[in-house]
Amino acid sequence: MSEDVFNIKKLNEEYFCFNTISELQNASEGILKDYLISVKDCICVKDMETTAGSAILKGYKPLFNATAVQKVLDEGAKIIGKTSQDEFGFGSFSLNVGVGMKYPLNPINKNHVTGGSSGGSACITKLLKNHISLAESTGGSIVCPASYCGVVGLCPTYGRVSRYGLIDYGNSLDKIGPMANTVKECALALEVISGYDSKDSTSLNVPVDKYSSYLERDISNLKIGIIKEALGDGTSEVVRNKFDEMVRKLRDKGAVIDEVSLPLNFKYGIPTYYIIALSESSTNLSKFCGIRYGVEGDLKESYNAYFTKIRSENFGNEAKRRILLGTFARMSGHRDAYYIKATKVRTLLIKEYKKLFEEYDVLISPTMPNQAPKIEDATKLSPLENYMMDVLTVGPNLAGLPHISVPIGKELDLPVGFMVIGDHLKEGLILQVANEVEKNV
Amino acid sequence: MNVDCELVKNIAKTARLELTQEELESIKNDLSEVLIAFSKIQELDTKGVSMSIQPVEIRNSFRDDEVKESLSENEALSQTNHKKDGFFMGPKSV
């Protein structure tokens, strides 16, 4: 066992940030040759158990690499394992892990949550140097844990990074993106994993920017909008103060910063996001039936009884809840009022963002309305209260907009995250602003 | 929207899930609360608004119709014990 693997196993015994740890491969040459890479468990790595955090996929070892994984391997990266997460990405705290699995602990204070759903990725990113994690976001699952654990997390434009080899949560929402300790490392990783892929029909066939070149630019010519709804009563005073302090510094650097408003997104974003995400996920999860891969049962059961037993025993509570909600929203008699309606509201929400980007280069807000809550407090929240935690992150995810969370220091010993949102394919601009934020912490 | 145990049982049957009485009661209450919150979108006028199936415009995304290498039969069957004569084996349907 190499020293790296030994150390990572020790860390995992303390923080539970991995579902699988691998022996390191002999890496080839490339721009990531000095990096260890962890991969969220919902992203396929050839011959490495990949469960998306669910008991129903126990034992599944993909026969192929996800495109994003293949790209980092081609650049010399060494993959160290699969990070723990909410089952299929169903959560904001990484507490909704699969049956029999352990949830990751916050690397700064183990009594607090990591955030979710890419909690294991954020945790190990905070604990390791020269490491990048391939995480995934559907409604905020990259920036939320990045904010709670004090690391940088970037969610790209929908379609910028191929979804081939990603175990779907919501097909119209899922994005693979990097987490790292610095903005520069995120830019580097994004350059590697971005690009058109004929294996993903929703992959965007446009050239990849040289993202790292944006880090050399200052922000004096940029116009920035502060999303005013993100600084209301629902956001803690500690977070607001820390955010305001950084805004003052950005103003001093010459950026023009105004207050802007997204009334429709803040009123309708949560229900619209959840109806679409749950409708898509309930469809996606219908394929897990214990026949071709993952857990298996006794085939003596009758047809429907077999599938029902496998699914009932191996999906966790939140997965069941989301399957039921999504199935309801797509059922005859309810489909027009929920799923179809939500896809139309989504159009209006995207237009609201696009209107602002006619005038502003980027939008900013705190990433999360709070700092990482204590585990015991997070477990007391009702499902609806859990869903409301995503209020600041569902908007850019529904609209497929690139966004990044940068840590802006700690208060009461826990980190606070600063979010920069850009127009479609403007990853360079959000990295440019994020880099300035990082320099001024 | 009145969510009762019968409705939850019906949805669960459609989704091939069996719930314990405890799960049934708990999910019934959650569903009621969540559906009331979700219904908020009904108040927004979407007449004449088109659906957004994806957040970015993607048109005519076709690849060339070429035969390419894919999984062999053995590879495709390698993840399960439920197989026979080169086929997946499932539970009895009749």
Interface residues (C-beta under 8 A of the other chain):
Chain A: G59 Y60 K61 L63 T157 Y158 G159 S172 L173 S198 S201 T202 S203 L204 N205 L264 K267 Y268 I270 P271 T272 Y274 I275 S282 S286 C289 I291 R292 Y293 G294 E296 L299 K300 E301 S302 Y303 N304 A305 Y306 F307 T308 K309 R311 S312 F315 N317 K320 R321 I323 L324 L325 T327 F328 A329 M331 A337 Y338 I340 K341 A342 T343 K344 V345 R346 T347 L348 I350 S382 P383 L384 Y387 L398 A399 G400 L401 H424
Chain B: V8 I11 A12 T14 A15 R16 L17 E18 L19 E23 I27 D30 L31 E33 V34 L35 A37 F38 S39 K40 I41 Q42 L44 T46 V49 S50 M51 S52 I53 Q54 P55 V56 I58 S61 R63 L71 E75 A76 S78 Q79 T80 N81 H82 F88 M89 G90 P91 K92 S93
